[in-house]
């Protein structure tokens, strides 16, 4: 199982999302996805996991909701880095 390393930006994004009205449901989904990623289990196709391009080239993304994304990296065989959490507009504009 990979060690989970959240970035400061992810921690800030997480706190922001948890204060919303869907925080509890989001926390359950996010915990499940992070657990699967840490154990190298393939995510369900509903999460639309894919590699990113451009400045995010070494990162991957999955959709927790239609417009709520988790950006992460697996820099080595031991680590899962949680990079950002937010909408397309918050993360890519």
C-alpha positions as CSV (number, residue, x, y, z in Angstrom):
1,X,0.0,0.0,0.0
2,X,1.3,3.4,-0.9
3,X,2.0,6.2,1.7
4,X,-0.5,9.0,1.2
5,X,1.0,12.5,1.1
6,X,-1.4,15.4,0.7
7,X,0.0,18.8,-0.5
8,X,-0.9,22.0,1.3
9,X,-3.0,23.0,-1.6
10,X,-5.0,19.7,-1.4
11,X,-5.5,20.2,2.4
12,X,-6.9,23.7,1.8
13,X,-9.1,22.4,-1.1
14,X,-10.3,19.6,1.2
15,X,-11.3,21.9,4.0
16,X,-13.2,24.2,1.6
17,X,-15.1,21.3,0.1
18,X,-16.0,19.8,3.5
19,X,-17.7,23.0,4.6
20,X,-20.2,22.6,1.8
21,X,-23.6,20.9,2.1
22,X,-22.4,17.7,0.6
23,X,-19.3,17.3,2.7
24,X,-20.2,14.0,4.4
25,X,-21.1,12.2,1.2
26,X,-18.0,13.7,-0.5
27,X,-15.8,12.5,2.3
28,X,-17.0,8.9,1.9
29,X,-16.4,8.9,-1.8
30,X,-13.0,10.5,-1.5
31,X,-11.9,8.1,1.2
32,X,-12.9,5.2,-1.0
33,X,-11.1,6.5,-4.0
34,X,-7.9,7.3,-2.1
35,X,-7.9,3.9,-0.6
36,X,-8.3,2.2,-4.0
37,X,-5.5,4.4,-5.5
38,X,-3.2,3.7,-2.5
39,X,-3.8,-0.1,-3.0
40,X,-3.2,0.2,-6.8
41,X,-6.8,-1.0,-7.5
42,X,-8.4,0.2,-10.7
43,X,-11.1,2.7,-10.3
44,X,-14.6,2.2,-11.6
45,X,-15.1,3.8,-15.1
46,X,-17.6,6.2,-13.5
47,X,-14.6,8.2,-12.0
48,X,-13.2,8.8,-15.5
49,X,-9.6,8.5,-14.4
50,X,-7.1,9.7,-16.9
51,X,-3.6,11.3,-17.4
52,X,-3.3,15.0,-17.7
53,X,-1.3,17.0,-20.3
54,X,0.6,20.2,-20.5
55,X,1.9,21.6,-17.2
56,X,0.1,18.8,-15.4
57,X,1.8,16.1,-17.5
58,X,3.0,13.9,-14.7
59,X,-0.4,14.0,-12.9
60,X,-3.6,12.0,-13.1
61,X,-7.2,13.1,-12.5
62,X,-10.4,11.4,-11.5
63,X,-13.9,12.8,-11.3
64,X,-15.5,12.4,-7.9
65,X,-18.6,14.2,-9.2
66,X,-19.2,15.7,-12.7
67,X,-17.4,18.9,-11.8
68,X,-15.3,17.9,-8.8
69,X,-11.9,16.6,-9.6
70,X,-9.1,14.9,-7.6
71,X,-5.6,15.5,-9.1
72,X,-2.9,13.2,-7.8
73,X,0.5,11.7,-8.7
74,X,2.2,8.4,-8.1
75,X,5.8,9.6,-8.2
76,X,7.2,6.2,-7.2
77,X,6.0,2.8,-6.1
78,X,5.7,3.8,-2.5
79,X,3.8,7.2,-2.6
80,X,0.4,8.6,-3.6
81,X,0.6,12.4,-3.6
82,X,-2.8,14.2,-3.4
83,X,-2.3,17.4,-5.3
84,X,-5.6,19.3,-5.7
85,X,-9.3,18.9,-5.2
86,X,-11.9,21.2,-6.9
87,X,-13.9,22.1,-10.0
88,X,-12.5,22.5,-13.5
89,X,-12.7,26.3,-13.2
90,X,-10.9,26.3,-9.8
91,X,-8.1,24.1,-11.0
92,X,-7.5,24.9,-14.7
93,X,-8.3,28.6,-15.2
